[in-house]
Amino acid sequence: MIEHFFGCPYCWEEISMLLDPSIAQQSYVEDCEICCNPIEIRLRFEERELIEFDATALEQ
């Protein structure tokens, strides 16, 4: 597991997330641990190295 820090697209607080590099491409929704709004997470690993990470606000 790799810990990754990023800013919430709603409240802009820095939050962290544990990422699993054994899964090359991932997309899921997770709530911000500060403001509880849903964040769409998209990420991609190549050779267990994080090469793409995007955290966006969900359209409501």
N, C-alpha and C positions, 0 to 999 in steps of 0.2 A: 504494500500500500504506500501511496505517496500523498503527503499532505500538501494541498494547494490553497493559496490565499487569493481572494479576489474581492472586489467591491460589489455589494448588492445593488442591482439596477433600480431599486425602489428607494431605499434609505441611505445608500452609499456607505454604509458601515462595512468595515473589512470583516469578512467571515472566512472560515477555513472549511475544507472538505477533504475527506480521504478518497483518493482515486485508485482504482484497481488497474495497473498497467497490463495485466494479463488479458484484458479485453480490448482489442485494438480500436474499436470505434463504439462510442456510447452516446445515447441521447435519452434524457429522462427529465422529470420535473421534481424539484425538491423545494420545500419551503425555507425561506430565510430564517435563520435561528434568532434573529433580532426582531424583525417586523412581521414575520409569518406570511409574507406574500409569496406566491408561487414563482419560482425561477426555472426557466427552461435551460438545462445544462446540455451542452454538446461538446464532446471532446474526442481527440484522436491521439493515439500513441503509435509510434513507429519504433520497433526494436526496444520496447519498454521505456521510451522517452516521450514525454508529452510534447507534441508539436502543434496542437491546436486546442484552444479552450475558449468557449463562448458561454456567457451567462446573460440571458436576456429576460426582460419582463414579459410575462404571458399577456397576450391580447385578451382583454376581458369585455 
